[in-house]
Amino acid sequence: MSRLYSATAAVTAVAFLHLSFAVSPAASLASTDTITWGGENSRAGYQTTHNMDPAIVASDQFARIFQTKLPGNYGNQLEQVYAQPLVYTPLGGIQYVYVSTTQNNVYKLNAKTGAIVASRNLHIPFLQKDLDNCYDVSPHIGIISTGVIDPTTDTLYLTAKTYENQTIINIPQGRPDGRWYIHALDVNTLEEKPGFPLNLEGIVARNSDVRTFNGGIQHQRPALLQVGEYIYIGFGSHCVQYEYTGWVIGFHRTTGKIVERFATEGQGVNNSTRGASLWMSGGGIASDGKSIFYATGNGFAAQLADTPVPGRNPPTSLEEAAVHMTINEDGSLNLVDFFMPYEKRDLDNADKDLGTSPLVLLPSQFSCGSVSRVGVVTGKSGKTYWLNLDDMGGYKNGPGGLDNVLQVYKNENVVYAGVGVYPLEGGYIYVNVIGYPTHVFKFTCTDGVPSWVKVADAPDKNTNALGVGHGTVTTLNDQPGTGLLWTSDTQGQTLKVYNAVPQNGTLKMIKSFSIQGVTKFTRPVFGDGIVYQGTRFGYFYGFGAPTKSPLNCSAPSYSFGTGEVGQAMPVQAISCKALAEVTISTISVDDSSSFSIANTPNLPVVVKSGQTVSFNATFRPSKVGALFANVIVQTNNITSYASKSAIRLTGAGQSSSAMLAIMPGNIDFGTVAVGSNGSKQSAILSNDGNANLTITSIRCSLGSSASPFVAANEVAPFTISGIPMSITARSQVAVDITFRPTAVGSYSLYIIMESSAGQQTLLVSASAGPAPIAKLEFQTTDGAGWLPYDPAVGYSFGDVLQGRTLNLKFRVTNIAPAGAVPLELTVSKPPLAVDGNILGAANLVDLAEGTLLAAGESATANMYCSPPKRSWNTDSYSRSVVWTMNTNGLNFGKHFIQFQCNAVAEQAPPLLSSGQGAYRYAGCHKEYNPGRQLDKSLYSGTLNTAASCLARCAAAGYKYCGMQYRLECWGGKTKPALQVDEANCNYVCSGDADQSCGGNGAVTKAVERTSSWNATSTIMPETFTSTPGPTTNPGTLGYDSIGCYSEANTGRALPNLVTTKEKTVASCIEACYGLYRFAGLEYYGNECWCGNSLTAAGVGLLDSSRCNRVCIDNAYEFCGGSLALNVYNASASVSLPVVPQLPQSVGSWELQGCYTDLPTARGLTGKVLMADTMTLELCASTCSKFAYFGTEYGRECYCGNSVASTSAKLLDPSECNMSCKGNKAQSCGSGRRLQVYKNPVVAGL
């Protein structure tokens, strides 16, 4: 592990977070810090202390204030930020942002400027290439989850995925070598705390001794949770692959002792059963301080069938579950309650995770009757569940074997984001649906029963792809009327801000930004008046505005108290003193429905520093409830001051009489299928007055407002239920409207509610159409037609030649008549490619879940069969994959659509009656173990192919045949004894570049004649040489023969002698591969030499006859001669290390040599610079006023006017051989080696 940092020591300051589910309080903590995911442990994300004033956020001043480039470039790839950054203010008062990346880099940034003040790399990252076809996070998997900061110890806790071996750079090492580490970093220096990091490999689950933690296959997506002395971490899987059982691991924050190791597939579940991952789209495990709560994904233990199971008797397999565990004093956990959807098995089969979103704990404002604590979770099925956290519901305990929960709402599409929460002004919940507008639900409490009614939508749709993030709400110091909903997305306007309270059924967007490369499932993070956003493209952003007003008003806000609707309240005088000379151009009110201003000065007006400006504000309530407005004072731009100042006006309206209101005023069901179970929506009837209200009648009209109205609560196809007889003062009731059509058509229902407080009208619109009908088709193999789906047969690509690719389309059409309900793909799981991309869907986007097709509309997805090239005369084989699909069609049901592909190989005569070759491929073998088994040379020629060799072998009557070294064909009675990896038989045939004919002269591609063959005819090649002899190997592994070279007059032509496994050309090249440009052999291959140049005196090209010694381990190729080398040169395809050069001068600076250097006694003591952009030119510029500069460790620069006597000059300057961080072609010293340059001009002065 390497360490890069520059920071000052600091001590911790801590603070109490105000919510009931907050992090445990400590001594002090800046109120604008964010030290855990969502700001607090409930994960509701309601944040009140970050100085987010709606008037300022909505203004032009609120804009990007910095864009920081993160310098990591592992594998020449940009850094990606999946983990939520954390904001913290250590002792000293400077706030910092801590950013972690997929390349396992940690950065400490100045929270105001975005400047990087410290950084550290923890490990090399794990590579996606080791995860087959799982591209959820690519190309690196490092720090993925959000960490947590413990303010009592100034410790940042993180998890990082890497490999056990840290010396193999940017090369996949395999899943068995993958590791997860827990880190504890000092927030001031980024140094590791004692006892850390913790390696989790091999941990055995305490509730299942057959479950062992394997870092290579586990994924750590959920944010870390700290509860007092303990920290908890959730683990899941990479896609739905490998052993994807979930884990909860807990440890002590200072000692690192593991206190919990809980597997979500527990006792009694076979270790081959997988499931119940924790990932929650990066959301955190939640806590109320005494318990933890989380949600899990699908699995296949299938412990529960149709018998209801109480929540207090949870199963040991926690698949598709919302889970409640209590925390013991020693940090261990007790499983006490659960909820599992009644359709759990269907969700499993369709990969419909419940736990795509975190289980969010709502604030106490959402309690109602006996329900004091509520949690909300939404999954891939699109259903949002409201749960009683004290009685979560178990499995199938509701009426008719359904769910025993507070409420369920079916959204139109998949949801991955945790809900946004606003507890003020009646309480609102926000659900971000993929491909649809964000939905707004208002809280009601009727007769002790809580409910949430959908009352509004965002004006725009979320992106129709994975990525819309978790909702977050801010207020200005918890004041009603200041709520802002913040959402992120991956396309279009990627950061959006809305007023939290909708108006007329719609959220109002007040600000948006388009940021390139926003990471999926992110959550905006807040500091002091700044919101932060990471990306996948190597940049980190901060958005904000100056928050200091140039006017000091007599109060930041003015309250008029409570007044009767329509009656004016006493005037309030507002006086503002200028802190600097300003010009006021306008004074206005942003909401004039209840507030106004008067007696303003003539504008524009110049107000000198210390002078005051005064005016009056008035309040006449226009409606019942809390009312708000801002007086906006526009001033000229002054450095360090805001150009808009907001003065807050508040008041409340009341009515001594009852007041009836309906929310929303319009309900639209869209199109519902005839013959379906219909659709239900709700409206809220509220009495906003101080007197009780009586409902006197309900009248309905079907068709138009001019149609006759009838007194009824059912007008087919509509039914109204839950209408109260009365509504008490300042309360509300939810009313349900059900639309169940029996005929096609458009419908409008006008509902007039008459009461003792007047009447209100609700307009309901809906349409009914035929049910959608899905038709599935697959292209014919010639691409000219389409085949209908037959479940008994499936779809087939037919025979596809190995080494070829066949692309065909899979099509879904809604064949219902015009006006039908759109066809929705409610479940669509494209098949992952099998066996190295042989067969699968071209992407996971086409025909994705949520796809909508109007009547007559089609959509297609590309499928491919691409069997890899294998040898001739191998057996054909078949592969199949399944596409799981369901729709909203009434009789469609879940389909498991099979696609099959037959991979066939070319067959060389002689052939059997089946069409298969009589000779069957037997693998790649190595000769000389000892001696040759295929001992008869049949020919060596330029037209060698599999067909020609087999024909000659058959004519000669040999049972075994082999091809090697491109040219040669061999026969024999015995197969070579040693079979080796197929990669060794990689030489193309001399007669067909599309075939392979063995490898290096000792490696043979062998075939075996079947016992059922009788020779009747043979095919002879056109030309052959009589017998093979030793030749010059043309090269392998990207190294090409460049001839026979003489040795040097003194020393060696190539200076590095290496040991090889065998005395062959291939072994020598393998030993030099990737490290040196040249490889050379002499003396029968006894000597293998490597180097980067052939410039030594006396080295030159010789006649090829001088290299006439055959290799000891391969008598069919030459391995140099006496003082002569067969030399091979690396081609451009070989990646070679950059060899740093030691420049003799840098501008006017002259090299003095390579010196020793001690940390306790530096050679140059004038000035120091440490940077990952270090070059010799940068150091020279830094030391321009000094006589000497020196570089060390590739990134350190030292200046001075003399070299201290404690540093000694080395005879060999090549000891300064470490590449400069900013220029790999230059050397910048080495470990404790100082590369010194002198400026003669400055030295002379």
DRENMILUM-583542 format. One record per residue (C-alpha): x, y, z. Coordinates in steps of 0.001 Angstrom, whole numbers, plus 500000, padded with zeros to 6 digits. Example, Ala and Ser with C-alpha at 12.3 -4.5 7.8 and 13.67 -1.06 7.14 Angstrom:
512300495500507800 513670498940507140 
This chain:
500000500000500000 501274503473499157 500459506641501058 500122510191499739 499095512899502157 499702516412503393 497668517627506346 497942519220509767 497176517367512978 493779518080514481 491477517003517280 487807516074516926 484751518280517319 481375516525517527 477641517396517545 474196515975518178 472048515309515108 468491516283515793 466359513455514401 465043510666516560 466993508070514536 470268510036514582 473880509063515155 474669508850518865 475550512294520255 479082513302521143 480880516426522318 480602518701519262 480233518454515497 479740521200512916 476016521433512263 476615521478508497 478635518231508444 477416514984506830 479200512009508412 476981509113507310 474790508171504341 471746510447504199 472993512523507127 471598510300509880 470884506672510727 467166506629509891 468292506989506233 465299509300505638 467670512016504432 465715514889505974 468402517538506567 467768520879508263 471123522455509132 472936523025505836 471866526648505153 469844525726502063 467625528801501652 465058528244498862 465334531876497794 469085531530497304 468932528051495713 466371529318493184 468478532361492293 471065532702489537 473747532920492204 473386529262493089 475756527678490559 478848525534490222 481591526818492494 484238524178491750 485031521221489516 487869519088490876 489701516602488684 490528513446490612 494027512383489481 493728508586489728 494206506769486401 494715503087487223 494809501164483955 494519504530482153 490895504766483332 489109507710484929 488158507562488584 484547506791489497 482742507898492641 480051505450493772 480452506079497502 478667509134498868 481252511727499944 481316512661503612 481646516185505033 483417516806508338 484989519652510311 487865518585512579 489265520884515242 490486524066513583 487195525001511968 488030524062508355 485422521828506745 486607519021504455 484982516625502007 486209513008501985 485871511383498557 486511507667497928 486746506040494497 486542502699492730 490336502796492311 490714502584496115 491854506188496384 490758508425499265 490875512214498873 490512514990501421 489203518166499774 488682521679501081 484890521854501318 484715525431500034 487218525343497175 487411521666496185 491212521746496427 492773518357497230 494767518743500435 495572515066501065 495211511720499307 495978508080499835 495799504884497820 494729501877499907 495197499019497405 495085498171493756 491419497723492779 489694494463491934 488950494192488193 485534493678486629 487158491290484137 487139488716486943 483331488931487190 482383487367483856 479391489261482450 478554491423485448 479080495037484404 477191496779487215 480421498487488296 483219498576485724 486168498465485130 487280498682488788 485714497561492044 487400499275494965 485611501527497454 481971501254496394 479969501862499558 479641505016501624 481797505022504737 481101506602508095 483042509082510245 483259508610514007 483604512163515378 484634510947518827 487885509489517451 488318511408514159 488155508113512252 486876507479508732 485768503859508222 485740502397504702 485681499037502942 487839498312499895 487935495394497445 491302494312496074 493519491286495473 495728489446497912 498752490039495659 499456493764495307 502346493389492841 500343492249489800 499198495483488215 496061495811486068 495856492073485346 492875489956486474 494004487580489226 490803485555489572 487971485635492086 489696483286494574 492340485983495096 489787488758495729 489765490318499197 487661492772501207 489372494955503829 487920497240506489 489956500433506918 490021502944509747 491715506175508617 492669509233510649 490624512081509106 493546514483509553 496361512491507943 494553509573506224 496942507253508079 495616503846509172 494543503547512802 496190500798514930 494726497329514448 493481498044510919 492886497143508133 490845493994508805 490924491155506254 487514489461506102 488575486443504038 487533483082505415 485180484310508130 482624481615509012 479043482699509655 478074482314513316 474547481175512310 475677478708509616 478987476864509791 478687475957506075 478915479630504995 482399481069504533 483102484636503439 484754484755499987 485870488268499068 486172487539495363 482458486919494916 481015489268497557 480020492876496833 479798495598499468 477244498156498245 475247499252501355 476540502240503296 478270501561506602 476332502084509853 477751503198513204 475701502641516342 477651503603519452 480726501409519850 479978499213516826 479971499506513054 477898497253510786 478468496381507144 476138494677504666 477347492451501813 475673491033498725 476608489861495262 477925490998491914 474756490760489805 472892487500490489 476019485386490188 478142482998492203 477287482441495883 475241485597496477 474207485075500080 473988488284502095 476087489029505179 475945491482508079 479364491896509680 479899494016512777 483109495134514517 484221497285517426 485183500763516270 488548500963518088 489723497392518682 488560496027515332 487175492914517026 484566491172514882 481387491040516991 478875489816514376 479091487572511288 475529486880510270 474564485167507002 471092485798505583 470956482144504477 471281480631507929 471014477377509793 469459474512507860 469941476097504447 472200474057502176 475401475880501243 474561475450497566 471459477623498064 472107481254497288 470242484451497956 469168487307500247 471875489769499235 472082493178500878 472679495946498330 469792498452498552 471198500549495661 473931501811497966 471553502850500740 472558502240504302 471411499773506935 469122501854509183 469012502091512969 466960503643515754 469879503331518165 468735499984519605 468036497941516455 469044497706512816 466744497421509782 467495496366506189 465966494746503097 467247491800501037 467119490483497491 465830487300495916 466935483723496533 465947480102496146 465783478470499566 461966478556499335 461513477791503052 458050479342503137 455214477972501008 451569478938501506 451267478756505276 451291482175507002 454319482801509220 454202485393512051 456769488154511899 458110487215515334 458991483724514019 461364484626511183 462779481898508933 466507481227508749 466404482108505033 465749485867504794 465127486215501057 462947489079499744 462615490335503308 462532493478505393 464444492558508537 464543493839512134 467468492843514407 468146494135517922 471654495062519090 473110493329522163 475563494991524540 478479493098522965 477486494248519453 475990490935518340 472517490926516781 469224489133517460 466781488437514634 463361489469516012 460932490388513202 460502490329509426 458219491057506491 458140489081503234 455735489812500313 453053487192499740 454223486728496108 457773486006497295 458280482970495054 457194484882491931 459539487711492873 462400485218493266 461867483687489845 461716487101488191 464726488540490084 462384491141491592 464393492116494662 462470493684497521 465761495141498722 466586497330495728 465945500283498020 466889500773501674 464329500353504432 463804503981505504 462637504847509038 460163507754509061 460333510551511664 457852510603514546 455602513093512711 454277510107510729 452979508227513778 449239507636513957 447077505935516579 448823502841517885 451378502974515067 454287504962516441 457106503863514119 456867503445510335 459325502137507758 459105502387503953 460706500143501331 460171499831497562 461476497087495285 461880495974491696 458232494942491568 457385498642491789 455432498169495012 455993500614497868 455347499067501305 454618501050504468 455492498842507474 454731499031511173 458252498700512582 456847497230515812 454896494548513933 456427494167510487 453874491704509150 455618488381508625 454530486334505613 450968486055504249 449302487298507423 446963489734505667 443368489140504514 443164486318501990 446801485382502526 448057488767501309 450392491212503065 449821492399506620 451266495882506179 450047499435506703 449738500162502977 450911499006499542 451083501178496416 451914499732492983 454054502149490994 454244501911487207 457802500615487058 460867499506488959 462093501594491917 465678501475493184 465790504673495231 464991505119498886 462064507458499510 462502511149500182 460886512370503403 459458515767504443 457831515609507903 456548519213508012 453343520792506609 451359517573507023 454083515167505914 455079514019502421 456839510983500936 458550510992497501 459077507879495343 461446508096492351 460186505681489677 462344504612486721 460994506158483496 458089507958485228 457656511168487210 458527511216490879 455335510522492853 454291512539495904 452276510959498734 450624512988501499 450251511571504989 446842511310506624 445741509897509956 442051508932510139 440585507289513221 444043506077514268 444771504548510847 447716506028508889 447606506283505096 449550507945502311 447632509280499301 449270510062495966 448549513751495457 451096514977492924 453861514197490431 457034515904489320 456570517802486031 459243515715484299 460011512001483985 462972510253485507 465362508629483054 464062505397481551 467203503539482643 468826502437485871 470086505328487873 467602507768489427 468894508356492926 467575508533496475 465369511498497383 466656514033499918 464818516959501528 466434520037503069 464923522869505067 466312526122506373 466664525386510084 463579523128510138 461253525985509145 457981525085507406 457802526489503914 461526526038503248 461432522386502187 463355521448499030 463363518005497381 466688517103495726 467007514207493255 469818512970491017 469654511056487744 472052509691485144 470816511525482041 469390514934481140 469048517224484128 471074515132486533 470580517247489674 467055518603490202 465569520705493000 461823521084493670 459744522875496252 458854520077498653 455149520943498855 453321520445495540 450874522968494128 447838521912492100 449047518344491785 452570519199490579 455981519695492136 457591522958491085 461204522687489879 463249525700490995 466739524652489896 468484521994487826 471985521169486644 473272518899483899 476407517122485132 478099514664482807 478608511163484154 476571511256487362 476790507857489029 473638505752489335 471723505608492625 473516508619494130 472209510943496829 473093514642496969 475427515451499857 475380518752501741 477884520894503574 477636524560504536 475415525993501793 477028523657499232 475758520469497590 478319517931496346 478128515473493451 480579512783492269 480734511299488766 482018508354486722 484250510629484632 486926511572487152 485390514853488353 483907515987491645 481585519013491792 480387521545494312 477356523821493800 476447526765496009 476283530534496360 477678533241498611 475582533127501783 476628536403503460 474094539192502908 475300542796502500 472215543856504520 471766543219508228 468012543347508738 466452543815512147 465377540149512009 466123537335509534 462416536447509557 459168538111510584 456157536246511979 452673537749511751 451075535054513894 447667533540513131 444825535480511532 441373534843510143 441292534111506412 440683537332504462 441433539696507377 444555541870507493 447050541498510317 449038544391511856 451793545814509642 455405544889510404 458231547397509827 461400546033508294 464698547868508677 467980546751507068 471460548165507725 474090548053504966 477343546273505863 478956547719502740 477899550320500210 475253548735497998 472827549671495282 469338548236495774 467610547756492433 464395545934493384 462430544870496479 459728542254495854 457724539431497434 458004535983495860 454411535019496846 451905537867496883 448790535777497556 448946536521501290 451894538913501726 452748542343500339 455181545205500942 454680548977501006 456543552227501656 459689551094499844 462209553796498903 462458555066495345 464497552502493465 467275552127492578 468814553568495707 472428553691496932 472812552793500612 476181553584502122 477827551356504684 476146551853508049 472998553456506589 469585551786506805 466696551242504435 463150550626505708 459766549476504375 456595547749505617 455265544207505177 451605543193505415 449807539851505811 446243538964504800 445795535146504966 444329533773501748 443801530240503082 444020528113506180 447363526794507340 450965527896507537 451852530518504912 455264531758503833 456927534239501541 460299535897501048 461061539545500545 463842539512497946 466175542512497968 468262542629494785 471607544409495137 474649544913492946 477508542396492966 479957542968495816 482897540646496439 482172538045499149 478503539090499434 475340537631497983 473559539763495383 470142538682496664 469047538986500280 466003537067501492 463869538230504427 461436535552505491 457782536316506211 455623533755508018 452061533589509206 449112531260509485 445525531449508350 442615530048510294 438896529807509853 436447529807512738 434056528014510402 434449524594508855 436228524532505463 435978521634503004 438857520900500595 439648517999498250 443182517002497290 443954516379494481 441199518058492510 441672515729489535 442305511997489340 443320510298486083 443328506496485908 444872506378482448 443829503340480428 442599500236482253 441962496888480580 438409495689480186 437892492525482226 440730493253484631 440406493677488388 440376497409487826 442400500151489473 442028502132492696 443133505656493582 442469507941496539 441614511539497351 441866513388500653 438826515202502084 440021517746504623 438310520127507022 440743523013507467 438438524994509718 438093525141513492 434519523789513500 433277520299512751 431988519618509233 429045517466508142 428842515782504729 425262516343503615 425275514578500238 427352513208497425 426169513636493846 427774512109490743 427461512744487043 428864510382484411 429874512062481185 430031515810481807 429285518502484344 426092519250482394 424747515718482734 422157514974485388 423644514384488833 422451511495490930 422841510956494644 424944507788494743 428374506536495656 428453504028492786 428064505022489140 429315502146487017 432113501613486225 433179503790489224 432746503021492927 433417505486495746 434117504127499218 435128505481502600 432952508643502461 432607509972506024 429436511339507561 431443514140509147 434984515474509472 436186516923512747 437967520265512848 441459520395511332 441444516761510198 441230514793506983 439883511531505586 441028509414502629 438333508398500119 438903505569497592 437657505593493978 437739502295492063 437484502059488249 436493498600486986 435395498867483312 433336496287481470 433307498010478067 435733499952475909 435414503731476048 436400507003477689 434828507919481009 434494511070483081 432976511241486527 432090514500488238 431684514181491992 430131516990494027 430674516739497774 428144518897499634 428730519786503253 427824522187506002 430792524248504758 429803524354501112 430630522068498259 433743520880496390 434067519101493049 436353516213492155 436908515341488482 437766511713487700 438825510675484200 439627507232482831 439609505203479674 439024501515479067 440427499493476249 441005495915475255 443622494114477255 447066494048475656 448091490891473829 451760489987473535 453099488186470471 456628486805470699 458676486096467563 462237485194466602 463973485785463302 464527482845460992 468172481851460623 468333483497457178 466984486743458640 464155486842456101 461174485936458286 459803485465461780 458901482389463814 456073482524466379 456856481354469893 456058477742470751 456720477007474449 457246473328473656 460009474110471148 461570477464472069 463807479280469637 466917478005467877 469817479560465980 470314476211464262 473884475150463461 476494477893463817 480059477196462708 482613477631465468 484483480890465047 481473482543463408 478742484782464851 475057484746464010 472928487714465150 469137487380465182 466350489521466622 463795488653469279 460585490669468815 457640491498471086 454486493030469575 451262494268471146 448744492763468717 445670494044470579 443279496232468539 443558500016468394 442789501736471667 444034498826473743 445937499236476961 449676499569476293 451582496328476738 454058496581479615 456953494217480154 456488493836483892 459254491243484129 462078491036481616 465352489334482405 467574489129479332 469867486098479511 473439486605480599 475933485181478139 477071481619478862 480455479907478581 482448482935477548 479867484833475514 478719481896473364 475015482757473556 473049485627475026 471387489022474615 473522491737473053 472638494131475874 470439494459478939 468618497567477669 466487496361474745 463126494963475891 463967496048479437 461502495944482299 459055498805482044 459027498851478223 455609500069477008 454179499136473591 451033500747472208 448612498652470197 450340497536467000 453785498596468246 456821496293468322 460216496336469987 463192494081469381 466311492886471130 469433491522469504 470442487959470364 473668486327469281 475300482921469041 479077483149468793 480820479838469557 484584480244469865 486922478764467309 487995475230468166 489977472648466304 488709470751463317 487103467363463977 485780468286467415 482291467318468497 479413469724468065 477708470937471222 474585472817472201 474067475753474538 470830477316475735 469769480353477744 466428481496479146 464793484918478920 462274485334481764 459366487555480761 455935488569481966 453534491298480853 450372493000481996 448428490874479539 445499489221481312 446385485652480335 450070485918479519 451681484624482725 455369484226483326 457280482803480352 460683481154480417 461713481610476789 464497479265475722 467069480122473057 469305477342471752 472408477315469579 474255474331468103 477978474995467761 479495472847465027 483125472344463990 484502471763460505 485208468101459751 488105466838457640 487896463569455662 487872460665455918 484273460952457171 481916458553458901 478376458009457722 477238460534460357 479248463227458580 481749463430461422 485452462988460798 486915459574461481 489787461275463313 488746463092466508 490671465926468058 492593464705471143 494106467950472450 497372469848472598 500299467656473656 503980468053474385 506587465745472853 510021464736474248 508799463374477578 511245461799476817 511479461183473091 508729461496470481 505553459410470503 504458460715467100 507743459592465585 506984459479461872 507457462740459945 504882462666457150 505860466037455624 506817469637456284 505382472120453827 503894475524453135 500391474174452450 499901472455455801 496307472278457043 494287469943459226 492670468379456173 495938467714454339 497673466273457409 494746463967458209 494581462786454622 498300461884454602 497981460260458045 494999458174456927 496828457058453781 499782455938455898 497449454056458277 498434455803461519 496038455881464439 497421459167465751 498306462315463803 499697465639464904 500536469067463509 503220471307464925 505305474336464207 502945475554461429 504565473360458767 504860469834460046 502616466768459967 503494463745462130 502040460273462608 502494457488465114 501019454559466950 501068456213470388 499622459504471582 502078461924473278 502004461336477016 501758464944478284 498668467016477449 499103470765477917 496871473838477778 495321474692474411 497015478097474515 500302476338473685 498966475279470256 498666478771468852 500719478705465621 498623479283462492 498848476661459766 501135477512456892 498342476626454458 495390478365456233 495730481272458645 492265480447460033 493503477145461487 496069476372464168 498810473816463575 500455473152466936 503002475347468591 506684475544469274 508397472487467772 507846470361470877 504101471078471102 501771469009468921 498092469259468023 497027465614468131 494090463701466625 493006460125467194 491386457746464685 488109456187465852 487818452390465932 484790452452463629 486654453882460648 487819451935457635 489947453749455073 488440453886451622 489928457040450135 492374459787450965 492999463384449918 496638464186449191 498133467692449585 499646469195446485 503283469651447557 505376468363450457 508991468304451488 510391464913452236 511361465134455924 511424467959458449 514671469386459765 515636472052462302 514732475586461262 514758479062462741 511675479525464893 509843482602463488 508855483681466987 506000483523469479 504175485615472112 504570488727469956 508362488422469616 509642488013466028 512932486560464797 515317489280463523 518258487017462694 521539485666463979 523719488186465876 527311488109467107 528256488502470749 529898491732471994 533669492305472007 533499492848475753 530603492004478037 527448490694476429 525207491706473533 522222491294475866 523230491802479495 520663489807481468 521021486016481782 517767484345482823 516825480820483854 514278478991481717 512082475957482338 513223474382479058 515945474951476519 513647476142473721 512900479379471911 509453479652473459 510756479270477012 513398481950476496 510911484405475020 508510483668477861 511247484515480398 511952487882478731 508327488649477867 507049492073478867 510258492941480706 512762493353477881 512644494269474193 515041491557473014 515481487833473754 518444485788472509 519626482142472716 523031480538472216 524920477326472943 522020474925472222 519654477047474274 521702476558477429 521890480335477662 518924482704477406 519734486417477429 517413489462477694 517976493172477138 516606496435475769 519238497260473130 521783495692470750 524236498593470793 527265497043472528 530539497175470590 531031494268468185 527361493238468013 526186492750464445 524045490670462124 525602487372460972 524769484864458295 521980482619459562 524251479568459179 526282480740462194 523281479980464454 523391476229463820 522982474631467253 519666472825467753 517828473419470998 518412470847473724 514684470386474331 513528470765470711 515597469205467969 513526470962465298 514626474539465933 517920476406466346 519137477937469597 522100480080468507 525683478973467994 529212479623469227 529333483301470191 526175483745468127 522595484368469221 519232483766467617 517618487127468520 513904487936468862 512432491457468998 509170492432470750 506475493675468373 504156496600469082 501592494230470610 503871493572473593 503478496030476443 506954496920477750 507791498924480852 508907502505480324 512554502745481348 513073506110483001 516037508118481744 518464510132483887 518752513504482077 522159515144482295 520535518575482375 517168520227482962 517234523637481348 520241525409482878 520438522869485710 523217520267485526 523157516744486978 525422516331490000 524719512671490607 522716510271492776 523088510816496536 522016508976499649 519304510702501692 517994510058505199 514552511096506518 516220512261509732 518990514232508001 517953515559504610 520542516451501995 518608519550500861 516715521513503520 515505524755501898 512017523900500559 509838520815500014 507121519937497454 505294516588497224 502998516026494239 501664513214492092 502349515454489073 506075515622489820 508524516152486944 512111517407486891 510866520630485302 508326521158488097 510980520666490754 513379523008488938 510684525701488816 509904525194492510 513586525614493415 514313528526491034 515712530673493874 518027527934495161 521350526571493932 520331522889494072 517246520770493617 516800517072494154 514015514540493519 513211511403495491 510582508621495598 509215509750492230 507069512533493765 509205514453496272 511140517664495486 513739519243497796 515559522600497415 518710523954499014 521844526046498545 524205523200499441 524172519438499754 524532518397503395 527469516212504392 525030513561505599 524290512768501927 526975510837500034 527326510724496240 527046507210494806 529383505859492147 526484504327490224 523918507015489264 521536504300488022 520407503784491627 518225506867490998 515832504893488815 512281505569490014 509975507135487398 508643510627488038 504945510518488896 504216513193486278 506525511864483533 507303508151483429 510149508742480979 512186510680483578 513761509352486735 513090511193489997 515468509597492484 514449506474494344 513880505235497885 516348507216500049 518160508209496865 518271511909495944 518802512845492277 520634516200492534 520915519058489996 522828522337490305 521986525758488852 525358527390488118 523780530845487792 522217530851491254 525201529007492740 527478531789491451 525420534381493277 
